Structure formats: structure tokens, C-alpha cells
Amino acid sequence: MKLTKRNVKKLLGIDSDAALSRHFGLTRGAAFFWGDDSEIPETHQMALLKERPVLASKVFGAAQNKAS
């Protein structure tokens, strides 16, 4: 699973870009500029994985399955 804006919003139960921005402590409109199907910035991916370690198996497990 890639940590795209769409996937992260779904995982966090967030329905707006403003709420996603607030989750990461950013200005209200910051996430608006991230593409829905683009991965969120790496610094925010790492923060999310630190906050919710259980996601790591979904993210890295999917990457390992693709490599096999």
C-alpha cells in the first residue's frame, strides 16, 4: 500500500484536506496541493508510521510482496 493522500485520509477516517493538514500540524490548505493519488511527503509518512506503527506492515509488507 502506498501512502497516498487518498489512502491516508481513508486510514485516518478523515474526509477533507483541511483536516488532513491539521492532523500533521500544517496550515489548513497545505494538503490541498498534494495529489490525491500521489504519496504524501516523506516527512509526513515517517510521522504517520511513528504515530501508527501497525501501518508499517501494510506499507512495507506490500512493497516486499511486489519485490518477490
C-alpha positions as CSV (number, residue, x, y, z in Angstrom):
1,M,0.0,0.0,0.0
2,K,1.3,3.4,-0.9
3,L,0.7,6.3,1.5
4,T,-1.1,8.4,-1.0
5,K,-3.3,11.3,0.2
6,R,-6.4,9.3,-0.6
7,N,-5.2,6.2,1.3
8,V,-4.0,8.2,4.3
9,K,-7.3,10.1,4.6
10,K,-9.2,6.7,4.4
11,L,-6.9,5.1,7.1
12,L,-7.3,8.1,9.4
13,G,-11.1,8.5,8.8
14,I,-10.6,12.0,7.5
15,D,-12.7,13.4,4.8
16,S,-11.2,16.8,4.0
17,D,-7.8,18.2,3.0
18,A,-8.1,20.8,5.8
19,A,-8.5,18.0,8.4
20,L,-5.5,16.1,7.0
21,S,-3.4,19.3,7.2
22,R,-4.5,19.8,10.8
23,H,-3.6,16.2,11.6
24,F,0.0,16.9,10.5
25,G,0.1,20.4,12.2
26,L,0.2,22.2,8.9
27,T,-1.6,25.2,7.6
28,R,-5.2,24.5,6.7
29,G,-4.7,24.3,3.0
30,A,-1.3,22.6,2.8
31,A,-2.6,19.1,1.9
32,F,-4.8,20.6,-0.9
33,F,-1.6,20.8,-3.1
34,W,-0.8,17.1,-2.7
35,G,-2.3,15.0,-5.5
36,D,-5.0,12.6,-4.3
37,D,-3.1,9.6,-5.8
38,S,0.4,10.9,-5.1
39,E,2.3,9.8,-2.0
40,I,2.3,12.3,0.8
41,P,5.7,14.0,1.6
42,E,8.2,11.6,3.2
43,T,8.4,13.5,6.4
44,H,4.7,13.1,7.0
45,Q,4.9,9.4,6.0
46,M,7.5,8.9,8.7
47,A,5.5,10.8,11.3
48,L,2.4,8.7,10.4
49,L,4.3,5.4,10.7
50,K,5.7,6.6,14.1
51,E,2.3,7.5,15.3
52,R,0.7,4.3,14.0
53,P,3.3,1.5,13.8
54,V,0.8,-1.1,12.7
55,L,0.6,0.7,9.3
56,A,4.3,-0.3,8.7
57,S,3.4,-3.9,7.9
58,K,0.8,-2.7,5.4
59,V,3.2,-0.3,3.7
60,F,6.4,-2.4,3.8
61,G,4.6,-5.7,3.5
62,A,3.1,-4.6,0.2
63,A,6.5,-3.4,-1.0
64,Q,8.0,-6.8,-0.2
65,N,5.3,-8.7,-1.9
66,K,5.8,-6.6,-5.1
67,A,9.6,-7.3,-5.0
68,S,9.1,-11.1,-4.8
